[in-house]
Amino acid sequence: MAGGGGTRFWPLSRKQTPKQLLNLSGRDIMVNEAASRLAQVTPYDNIFIVTNHTQAPAIQKATGGRINPAHILSEPSARNTAACIGYAAMRILKTCGDGVMVITPSDAYIRDEREFARVLCVAAEAAQSSDKLVTVGIKPAFPATGYGYIKMGDVQGTCRKVEKFVEKPDLAHAKQYIADGGYVWNSGMFVWKASVIMQKFRQLLPDIYADLEKIASAFGTERENEVLFEVYPAIRSISIDYGILEHCGDILVVPGEFGWNDVGSWDMMNVLHAEDRNGNIQIGDTLLIDSDDTTAYSSGRLIAAVGVSGLVIVETPDAVLVCPKDRAQDVKKVVDALKEQGRDKLL
């Protein structure tokens, strides 16, 4: 899934170059890193990317021929994860036949890729043999309030039964979940047969299933794009979690521990880069004097700061961002304000 905007990484992230097209690690852009991880368990020919139609040309160019252009699926508009996953499942069923789907976001960081691949294989084998929906849970490293949680139940083979999904908690409840030991973070990674998830759509989201059927009926015809752009924007916007997972009584979870982090905002760059002895992260042409706990990212011009603490400073050719690290989640408010002001060139 590569259709997000990544607004918390403004001003580096823009509509045409969202987070998944950024090279935040210094190695490769995030969508390519995601594809290379998946290529450890399945050939590149089996990888599909779902993205917004305005980003599809950039995705195709950025992936550099690794991904079959026909496997880069364009959404005319963002309709949340249920539509995205259903569209991909329908396309796979119609063009490739049934198979086990592994759904992952394109913009997460994973430190231990070998263990990640092992966990995916365990989940895929469970999905293949059981015809159940399987999710990957992350063993919590700290009492996070920004992630949803999964309460695990009884052991079922190599998996655990999902007892319930839990919304993002406050700190007190997050600490309780950690102490309990029976909770994992909801990673947003799912594994199941394409046919099985479409059965769930038919049962639980019949309106969305009907819309996807209309789109699929035009696959391979001259009207394919016309029907897609006519029907897709009208699909009800709902997440796969709310629409299907929370209404299924028999879901499995594979707990994993492979250094996963969604790197959702500028204050989390320490996941990708080592801090200096003062807790600073400096990328590009930067000079921090008598400063600590500060992230400075320069795309060209020198960033110089003296005596600052706990800041994020980001320079791009047309904008500069300065904010306290503990307000990094609020960078999206800048994007919202620019939208209201009609300053589209900065979006």
CORVEN-V425853 format. One line per field, one symbol per residue. ss: DSSP state (A for helix, B for strand, O for the rest). psi: psi as a letter, one per 40 degrees, with the letter a starting at -180 (. if undefined). A space follows every 50 residues. Layout:
ss->???
psi->???
This chain:
ss->OOOOOOAAAOOOOOOOOOAAAOOOOOOOOAAAAAAAAAOOOOOAAAOOBB BBAAAAAAAAAAOOOOOOAAABBBBOOOOAAAAAAAAAAAAAAAAAOOOB BBBOOOOOBBOOAAAAAAAAAAAAAAAAAAOOBBBBBBBOOOOOOOOOBB BBBBBBOOBBBBBBBBOOOOAAAAAAAAAAOOBBBBBBBBBBBAAAAAAA AAAAOAAAAAAAAAAAAOOOOOOAAAAAAAAAAAOOOOOAAAAOAAAOOO BBBBBBOOOBBOOOOAAAAAAOOOOOOOOOBBBOOBBBBOOBOOBBBBOO OOBBBBOOBOBBBBBBOOBBBBBBAAAAAAAAAAAAAAAAOOOAAAO
psi->hfeidfdeeiedhiddgideeigdeediidddddddddeeeiideehihh iiddedddddddefedhhdeehhhhdihfadddddddddddddddeaiih hhhiiefihhdgdddddddddddddddddefihhihihhheigheeiiih hiaihgbeiihhdiihihiiddddddddddeeiiiheehihiiddddddd ddddgdddddddddddeeheidedddddedddeehhhiiddddddeeheg iihhhigffihegeideeeeddihiaeeeihhhagihhhfiifhhhhhec ihhhihfihfihhhhideihhhiideeddeddddddddddefgdee.
